[in-house]
Amino acid sequence: MYVWADGVYVKAGLEKEKACLLVVIGAFRDGHKELLALASGYRESTESWLAVLRDLKARGLDAPALAVADGAMAFWAAAAMVWPETGVQRCWNHAIVNCLDKLPKSQQRAAQLLLCAMPYAPTRAESARLRDGFARRYANYPEAVAVLERDWETLSTFYDFPAEHWKHLRTSNVVESPFAALRLRTGAARRFKVVANATMLIWRVLRVVERRFRKLDAPELRKDVYEGRRFADGKPITRAIGKEAA
C-alpha cells in the first residue's frame, strides 16, 4: 500500500567516509510494516535508487499507492521511472527544516509553530489557508515562502488517503526513527572496519526492530486503499452507480 524511503548516512568503524544506506520500508494490505530493501553506497543517485526499486519490482512488489520520502530528487526521479502511477508525498519534517533555514533565527520559533500546524489541519483547504497566512506574514523572506509553494502539491497528497493513516504518511519517520538507535551502535562499533560489515549488523537489527513497527489503523479502509478507492480530506469518496450510491 505505502512505502517510505530515505538515504541514511552512517559512520562505520574506521572508514573515513560515511556510507549512504538506501532504505525502503513498506506497509502491506494487512497493515504490517516490513523492511523491503537496505542497500549501501557512498551517495544517493538516481542510478542507485533505480537499482533498488527495480530489484523490488523484480521480486514481485507492485507499485504502491503512495511513496513517502524527503525532497531528494534522486529517489523521486527513480520512482517516476519504476512506479509512474504511485502518489508522491514529501516529508513534512524535512520541508519545515528547509523553510526555517531560510529565516533568521529571531523569526524561527514563531515560524515553526505556524509551519507545524499546517500538516495537522483537518482539511486540505484549511492547510492551504494556513500556508497563505504564513506567506503574508513572511513576505519579506521569499525564499522561505518558496519552499512551501514549490512543493505544496506533494506536501498535501496525504489528504487523498484515509485520515486514520495520516500520522504514518506525513513524514518519513518510519525510516528515521529506527536509525536513531542504530547510529549509536554503528558509531561505537569500532570492530566493523568496513561498511559491508556494519550494513549486515544494521540489517539484522532492523529485522528485529520491524517486529515492533506500528501497524496501520482502520483495517476496514486498507482494502479500499489497496484497490485504489479515492479519498478526499481523509474520507472515502462515494461512488455513484446510476441513481444509487455505493
N, C-alpha and C positions, 0 to 999 in steps of 0.2 A: 504493500500500500504506500508506504513512505520510506524514503532513505534520507539519512543525514551524512554529510561528507565534510571532511576537513583535512588540511595538511598540518600535521602537528610536528613541531621541531623538538628533538630531544638530544641531550648530550650524553653520549655513551662512553663510559670508561676513559681511555686515554686518547680517543680520537680527537683531533684538533678541530674538525668541523662538526657542526650539529647535523644530524640526519633528519630528513623530512620523511615522516611516515604518512602515507596516504591511507586514510581510514574511511570505511563506509560501514554504517550500521543501518539495518533495515527493520521495519515493523511489518509483520505479516497479518493476514486476514484474521487469525485467531487472537491478535493483539500483542503477541510477544515480540520482543526486540532481540536481534541477533547480530553479532559481528559477521559481516559479509566479506570484508577484504581488509588486509593490512599489508601494504607494500612499502618497502623502504627505498629511499633515494636521497639525493642531496639538494633537490629543489623541486618545486611544483612547476609543472609544464603541461601544456595541452597533450603532448605525446605521452607523458607519464600517466595522466588521468585517462587518456584513451585506452591505454593498455589495461588499466584496472577495470574500467567499465565494460570493455569488450570481453574481458575474461569473465565477468559476472554474467554477461549476456550468453556467452558460450556455455556457461554452467547451468543455464536454464532460467535465469532471472528475467522475467518480463519487465517492461517499462513500468516504473512505479507511478502512482497518481501524482506524487509531489516529491521534489527533492529540496532539501534544506541545506544551505551552506552559506559561507561568508561571501564577500564580494570578489573573491579571486576569479579573474577572468578565465584562467586555465581550466578550472573544473567546468564552468558553465559552457565554455566552448566545446569541451569534450562531450558533455551531457547533451548538447544540442545535436551532435552528430549521432550519438548512440541511442538516445531517448528523446527524439524530437517532440513527442506528444506529452512529455512529462511537464507538470507545472513547476514554476520557479518560485521559491521563497527564500529571500535573502535574510540572513541572521540580523535580528534587531540589535543584539548586543554590539556587534561589530559596527553597525550603522550609527549607533549612539556614540560610540567611542570616536569614530571618524568625524562625526559632526562636532563633538566637543573639542577635538583637536584644532578646529578652525576658529575657535573662540578664545578670547583672552581669559586667563584664569579667574579674573574678577567676575566674569559672566557665567562661568561653567556650572556653578552649583544650582542657580535658578534655572538655567537651560536644561540641566539634567532632569529636573523634576518635570518639566514640560515634555521633554522627549520620552521619558519613561511612561507617561500617561497615554501616549498615542497607541501603542500596541495592545493596551488593555481597554480601549474604548469598545463599547458593545456593538457598534456597527462601523462599517467602512466609512459612511458619511460623517459620523462623529469623529472618527480618527482624522479624516481629511480636514474637518473644521479645526481641530487642534493643531494640525500641521500649518494651516493658513494663519492661525493666530501666532504661531512661532515665527513664521516668515515675516509677519508685520513687526513683531517685537524686535527681531534681529535683522531688520532690513539693511542695517549698516554693515552686516557681515555676510555678504552674498555667497561666499564660499561655503559657509556652514549651511545656509538655506539650500544651496545647490545639491548638497549631499542627499537631502531628503527628496527634493523634487526630481532628481535624476533617477533614483531607484524606487520611487514611490509605488509604481505598479507592482514590482516584485516584492516590496516590503509588505504589501497588503493582500497578497494572494491567499493567506491563511483564512481570510473571511469566506472563501469559497469552499470551505471544508467544515465539518461538524464543530460547533463551539466546544464540545466536550474534548476535542483533540487539540484545541488552540495552544494549551500550555506546553504541548510537545512540539508544536510547529513554529512558534515564533522565533526560536533561536536554535543554534547548533550545539546547545549544551549537552545534548545526548551523547555527543562525541567528546566534548571538552571536559565534562565532569569526571569521568573515569581517569583521565590523564592527569588530573591534579595530583592524585596519589602516585600514579605511575612515574611522574617526573622525579619525585623524591627517591624512588627506588633506583632508577637508571642513573641519577646524579651521584648516588652513593656507591653504586656497584662498580668499583674500580677494576674488578677482575674481568669485566667484559671489555676487552681491549678493542673489539671491532663491532661495528654497527650490527652485523648479522646476528651476533650472539645476543646483543641487547634486544633486537627485534623479536627473537624467539621467546625471550623472557616476557616481553610486553604482550605478545600474542597469547601466551599461556595465562598470564594474569587477567587479561581481558576476557578470556573464555570463562574464567571463574567469576569475574565480576558480572558478566552478562546474565548470570542466573538471578541477579537481583535487580536487573533493569525493570523499571516500572512498566506494566502493560498499559496499552491504550484503553481508555474508558469507553463507555457506551457500546457494549458488544452488539447491540441491535442495529447500530449505524455502520459498523465495519463492513458488512456485506454491501451496503449501499455505496460506500466509497470504492470498494474493490470492483464493483460492477459499473462504476462510472456515473452514478447518480449525481446530479448537480445540487449545490447548496448556495444559499445567499445569506450573508451575515450569520453563518453558522447553522442555518435551518434548512431542511430539505425543501427543494422547490417542488411544488405539487405538479404532478404530471396530469395533463388533461387528455382524456380519451373521448372524443366527440363531446357530448354534453356532460359526461361523467368525469369525476376527478379520481385519479388513482392515488 
